[in-house]
Amino acid sequence: MPADIRLAIIAALSQGQQNGYGLRRKIAEMFGPFFGASQGALYPAVAKCLAAEEIREISGATPGRAASGLDKRVFQLTEKGARELRSRLAMLTGTETVRSDFLMAMTMADYLTEEEILRLVDERVAELHGSTRSAQGTTSAGSQFVRRYQQAVSRAAIEFLKGEGQAILRAALRDRTS
C-alpha cells in the first residue's frame, strides 16, 4: 500500500498532538514538497483515521456534537494508530511517485506557446531556488534526510533546466517553426 494522506496524518501525530492547522503544518514540515495535504483532503482523511481508531480527538468537540472545524479540534495518535504506522512504513518500497503540474505541462509542450514554456521554466527554477534554501525546521534525522534529499534534487533540476533542458527546448521550438 503506497503512502497516502492517512499515513501522513498518523506519522505527523506520532510527533505529538495537533489540531487541524497544526497537522497540516507538521505534514509540510516533515515531508516538504514530497507530500502535501490540502484542507480538502485532510478533513475526510482525519474522519477515516478517527473511524479506524488510529487517532482520537482529545479536545474541541462537545460530546455528541462535532466541532465546527479541524482547527478547533485536537487529535492524538492511538496505540492502534502507532501499530498501523509501523506496519505501513514497513510495507513501503523505494519507489517514488511524483505528481507535477510542471512535468505534465512540459510533456505536452507542443500545445504551449514559446512564452508559456519559458514562463513555466522560469517559475520552476524560481521555486527550486526557494526549496534549496528551506532546510530549517528539521526536527529529526529522517526529516533532515528528506530536506537534504530535496535540496540535492532541486540543485540537479536547476542545473538541468539552465543547461541541457534549455538546449532541448530551444531545439524543439526551432523545429516547431521550421
C-alpha positions in Angstrom: 0.0 0.0 0.0 1.6 3.3 -1.0 2.0 6.4 1.2 -1.3 8.3 1.4 -2.8 11.2 3.4 -3.8 8.9 6.3 -0.3 7.6 6.7 1.0 11.3 6.7 -1.6 12.1 9.4 -0.6 9.3 11.7 3.1 10.0 11.1 2.6 13.7 12.0 0.6 12.7 15.1 3.4 10.3 16.2 5.4 13.5 16.9 2.7 14.8 19.2 -0.9 16.0 19.4 -2.0 18.6 16.9 -5.1 20.5 15.8 -6.1 20.6 12.1 -4.0 23.6 11.3 -1.0 22.2 13.2 -1.5 18.9 11.5 -1.2 20.5 8.0 1.9 22.5 9.2 3.5 19.4 10.7 3.0 17.3 7.5 4.6 20.2 5.5 7.5 20.4 7.9 8.1 16.7 8.0 7.6 15.9 4.3 8.3 19.2 2.5 7.1 19.3 -1.1 7.2 15.5 -1.4 3.8 15.1 0.3 1.3 17.8 0.7 -2.1 17.8 2.5 -4.7 20.2 1.2 -7.5 21.1 3.6 -10.0 19.3 1.3 -8.1 16.1 1.6 -7.3 16.4 5.3 -10.9 16.6 6.5 -12.1 13.3 5.1 -8.8 11.5 5.9 -9.0 12.6 9.6 -12.5 11.3 9.7 -11.3 7.9 8.3 -8.5 7.8 10.9 -11.0 8.6 13.7 -13.4 5.9 12.4 -10.5 3.4 12.2 -9.5 4.4 15.8 -6.0 5.3 14.6 -6.3 8.7 16.2 -8.6 10.2 18.8 -9.9 13.6 19.5 -8.8 14.8 22.8 -10.4 18.3 22.9 -12.6 20.6 20.9 -15.8 18.8 20.4 -18.9 18.7 22.6 -20.0 15.2 23.4 -22.4 14.1 20.7 -21.6 17.1 18.5 -18.6 17.7 16.2 -16.6 20.9 16.5 -17.1 23.3 13.7 -13.7 22.7 12.1 -10.5 20.7 12.4 -8.6 23.8 13.6 -10.6 23.8 16.8 -10.2 20.1 17.5 -7.0 18.5 18.9 -6.0 15.0 17.8 -3.7 12.4 19.3 -2.3 9.1 17.9 -3.7 6.0 19.5 -1.8 2.8 20.2 -3.7 1.2 17.2 -2.5 4.1 15.1 1.1 3.7 16.2 0.9 0.0 15.2 -0.6 0.9 11.9 2.2 3.5 11.3 4.9 0.9 12.0 3.1 -1.7 9.8 2.5 0.7 6.9 6.1 2.1 7.0 7.5 -1.4 6.9 5.5 -2.1 3.7 6.7 1.0 1.7 9.0 0.5 -1.2 11.9 2.6 -2.6 9.6 3.8 -5.5 9.0 7.5 -5.8 5.7 8.8 -7.2 5.8 12.4 -8.2 2.8 14.4 -9.3 4.0 17.5 -11.1 2.0 20.2 -12.9 5.3 21.4 -14.4 6.2 18.0 -15.9 2.6 17.5 -17.2 2.8 20.8 -19.0 6.3 20.1 -20.3 5.2 16.6 -21.6 2.5 18.4 -23.6 4.7 21.4 -24.6 3.7 21.0 -28.2 0.4 22.6 -27.2 2.0 25.6 -25.5 3.4 28.8 -26.9 7.1 29.7 -26.5 6.2 32.3 -24.0 4.2 29.8 -21.9 7.0 27.3 -22.0 9.6 29.9 -20.9 7.3 31.2 -18.2 6.9 27.7 -16.8 10.6 27.0 -16.8 11.3 30.4 -15.1 8.7 29.7 -12.5 10.1 26.2 -11.8 13.6 27.5 -11.5 12.5 30.2 -9.0 10.6 27.6 -7.0 13.5 25.2 -7.0 15.8 28.0 -5.8 13.4 28.6 -2.9 13.4 24.9 -1.9 17.2 24.8 -1.8 17.1 27.4 0.9 14.3 25.9 3.1 16.2 23.5 5.3 15.4 25.0 8.7 12.8 23.5 10.9 14.0 19.9 10.6 13.4 18.0 13.8 14.7 14.5 13.3 17.4 12.7 11.3 14.7 11.4 9.0 13.4 14.9 8.3 16.9 16.2 7.8 17.5 13.4 5.3 14.3 14.4 3.4 15.3 18.1 3.4 18.8 17.4 2.1 17.5 15.0 -0.5 15.0 17.7 -1.6 17.9 20.2 -1.8 20.1 17.8 -3.9 17.2 17.0 -6.3 16.4 20.8 -6.6 20.0 21.7 -7.3 20.2 19.0 -10.1 16.9 20.1 -11.6 18.1 23.8 -11.7 21.4 22.7 -13.4 19.4 20.7 -15.9 16.8 23.4 -16.6 19.5 26.1 -17.1 21.7 23.9 -19.3 20.7 20.8 -21.2 16.9 21.5 -20.7 17.2 24.9 -22.2 19.1 23.4 -25.2 16.4 20.8 -25.7 13.6 23.4 -25.5 15.3 25.8 -27.9 15.8 22.9 -30.5 12.1 21.9 -30.1 11.0 25.4 -30.5 13.2 25.8 -33.6 11.8 22.6 -35.1 8.3 23.9 -34.5 8.9 27.0 -36.6 10.6 25.1 -39.5 
